[in-house]
């Protein structure tokens, strides 16, 4: 019974950590579909197997939407490894997550109420 409870708790923690990254991805998808952001996505595939190896998503977000992204990044940073640097007034926040694939979330801003740059790098692990 005790082992069963530990397994349940472990699964709940795994789901909780995935919700932050899912929320950021969903926000970016929604904003890009509505045309509210400048957005680009690059996919690198294995030339032999055609499987996806890496995805890089970049967006420039302005106005009120930028602040909601920063709040979500801060929430995600509470659950994962984070590095924050400030140089010449520019803040860079990097959140690293090692789950089923390696994700690196980066947000860069001078004034978080005006404009931010978001980069999401997903490196799929080889199985």
N, C-alpha and C positions, 0 to 999 in steps of 0.2 A: 504494500500500500504506500509506503513511504517513497519508494522508487517511482511509483506512478505519479505522485504529487510533484516530485522533482522534475519529471519529464514534462508534465503539464506546465509548470512554472517556466521552464526553459523555453518551451514553445511560445508561451505568451510573451516572453521577453523578445524573442526573435521577431514576432509579429509586430510588436510595438516599435522596434528599431526600423522596420521596413516601412512603417506608415509615414515617417518624416520624409524619407526620400520619395515615396510615392506621391505625397502631397506636393512636393516641389515639382516633380515631373508632370503631375496633373495640372498645376497652375501654369507651367510653361506651355503645355499642349493647348490648354484652353485659350491662353492669350495669343498664341501664334495662330490658332484657327480664326480668332476674331480680328486678327490684324492689328492688335494693340502693341506689338513689339516688333523690333527688327530681329529676325530669327534666321539662323542657318544650322544645318546639321550635316555632318560628314560621317559616312560609314566605311570602315575598312574591313574587307572580307579576305579570307584565305583564298588565294587564287586556285588552289587545287580542289578544296572541298566546298567553297562558296559560303562557308559558315562565317558569321559575323565575329570579328575579333575585337573591334573597338568602335565605339560611337562617341563622337564629339559634338555636343550641342552648345551653341552660343546664342545669347540674346542680349539686346540692349533694351532696358525697360525704363520708362520715364513716368514721372508723376506719382500719384497715390499708389499705383500698383507696385512701384519700386519698394516702398516701405513695407508692404505686406510680404514681399519676398524676403526682406531682411529679417522680419519677425520669424518667418518660417525657418530661415537659416539658423537663427539663434536657438530655436527650439530643437533643430536637428543637431546642433553643436553640443547640446547638453547630453546627447546619447552616444557621441562618437568622438574620435580624435579630432582636435581642432587646432589650427594655427592662425593667429591674427597678427598682422603687422600694419603699422602706420608709418608711411614715409612721405614727406612733403605734403601732408594733408590728405593723402590718398590711403584709404583703408582697404586692406585685402584680407578676406576671411576664407580660409580653406578648411573644408570638412572632409575627412577621409573615412570611408566605410568599407570594411572587408566582410561581405556577406557571401552570397552565391557568386557574385562577380565584384570586382573591385570598382568602387565609385569614388570619384573625386569631385566635389562641388566647390566651385570658386565664385566668390562674389567680390567685385571691386567697385568702390564708389568714392567720390570726393565729397558730395553732399547727398546723403541718403534720401532726402526728400525730393531731389531733382532727377537724378539718373544713375542707374547701376548697370554694370556688365556682369552677366551670369554665364559661367561655363560649367558644363557637366561632362566629365570624361568617364566612360564606362569601358573597362577592360574585362572582357569575358575570359574566365579561366579555361585553360585547356583541360579536357577530361580524358 
